[in-house]
Amino acid sequence: MVKTADAEIAAAGIELHYEVGTMIEIPRACLTADEIAQNADFFCFGTNDLTQMTFGFSRDDAGKFLNAYYDVKIFENDPFAKLDQVGVGKLMETAIKLGKSVRPEMHVGICGEHGGDPTSVEFCHKIGLSYVSCSPFRVPIARLAAAQAALSE
């Protein structure tokens, strides 16, 4: 892939800096992030899919039973709206540690609905994420939450 991109850039006679990265969306990717980092300049956590894969249920089906889980305090919050810091967050922290052990300068970010939740953005800032990608209507919340997280240090 990099060879092809470099060849196309050279053929165009231009100079272009680019980076190659990957979405981290499954637990195994988090656990093998050091191997992935050998060929990636950045990671972006797809937290919607990572949440589904970590809990083992789909977001589409979860609405049928999550209310019962809230009632008996199995969950306090919708894990698709507020990032599960204990499970999904630990996988993210592991991936960052492993990835940066190979590539310390690596950029790491989040992509998904969690990017519009202030608590999730604050957690992501604490574990070293440097950018947020989210739905356009969530951008103002994400920017404010990121600024507040940076100021709280």
MOQUIWO-V534728 format. One record per backbone hydrogen bond with DSSP energy under -0.5 kcal/mol. NH is the residue of the N-H (numbers start at 1). CO is the residue of the C=O. E is the energy in kcal/mol with one decimal. If there is no record, write none. Layout:
BEGIN
NH|CO|E  NH|CO|E
END
This chain:
BEGIN
5|1|-2.4  6|2|-2.9  7|3|-2.3  8|4|-2.4  9|5|-2.4  10|6|-2.5  11|7|-2.5  12|8|-1.6  13|9|-0.6  13|10|-1.1  14|9|-1.7  16|14|-0.5  22|42|-1.8  24|44|-2.5  25|23|-0.7  29|26|-0.8  30|26|-1.4  31|27|-2.0  32|28|-1.3  33|30|-0.9  35|32|-0.9  36|32|-1.9  37|33|-2.6  38|35|-0.8  39|36|-1.9  40|37|-0.7  41|20|-4.6  42|20|-0.7  43|107|-2.2  44|22|-2.0  45|109|-3.0  46|24|-1.7  46|44|-0.6  47|45|-1.4  47|111|-1.0  48|111|-0.6  50|46|-2.6  51|47|-2.1  52|48|-2.0  53|49|-2.8  54|50|-2.2  55|51|-2.5  56|52|-1.9  57|52|-1.0  62|58|-2.0  63|59|-0.7  64|61|-2.0  65|62|-1.6  66|62|-2.8  69|65|-1.5  70|66|-2.4  71|67|-2.3  72|68|-1.5  73|70|-1.5  74|69|-2.6  75|69|-1.1  79|77|-0.6  81|78|-2.0  82|78|-2.5  85|83|-1.2  89|84|-2.7  91|87|-1.9  92|88|-2.3  93|89|-2.8  94|90|-2.3  95|91|-2.4  96|92|-2.5  97|93|-2.5  98|94|-2.8  99|95|-3.1  100|96|-2.9  101|97|-1.1  102|98|-0.8  102|99|-0.9  103|99|-2.5  106|103|-2.1  107|41|-1.4  109|43|-1.8  110|131|-1.6  111|45|-2.9  112|133|-1.9  115|112|-1.7  116|113|-2.0  117|114|-1.8  118|116|-0.6  121|117|-2.6  122|118|-2.4  123|119|-2.1  124|120|-2.6  125|121|-2.3  126|122|-2.2  127|123|-1.8  128|125|-1.3  129|124|-2.8  130|108|-3.7  131|108|-0.8  133|110|-2.8  138|135|-1.8  139|135|-0.7  139|136|-1.1  142|138|-2.7  143|139|-2.9  144|140|-2.2  145|141|-2.9  146|142|-2.4  147|143|-2.3  148|144|-2.6  149|145|-2.3  150|146|-2.3  151|147|-2.3  152|148|-1.8  153|149|-0.5  153|150|-0.8
END
